[in-house]
Amino acid sequence: MSPLRGLLRRGTLMPAPTMAHRTDTPAVALGPTAVVLGVFSVVGVLAIVGLLPSLLLAFTLPLVPIAGGIAVVLGAMGIHHARRGAGRLWMAIAGTVLGGLGFVGVVALLFMVSV
């Protein structure tokens, strides 16, 4: 009989249960993802306004409104799940606010240019 077989039988190789914990869910990633996309959106707006280098504008311009909108949606879902115990509420709120600022900033600038 091999020594490994005896360890498996006694349960010493895996002393902790393998069952998923309540916070081991993809919903935990909604807040941080919203924050990253929101920061990307706000940085893009700052590049459009001229507060950041114009080279940054070339990389961020097409994706800024999309990132802002997705950050708002993911942040709202992150708030929903964080209130139920999965994820961090402050990250979801921060991502929603940043995404909203980025999205509204780009839309306002596009409306000002088109008028």
Summary of the structure (lengths in Angstrom):
residues: 115
radius of gyration: 22.0
end to end distance: 82.9
largest distance: 82.9
contacts: 377
relative contact order: 0.19
helix: 73%
strand: 0%
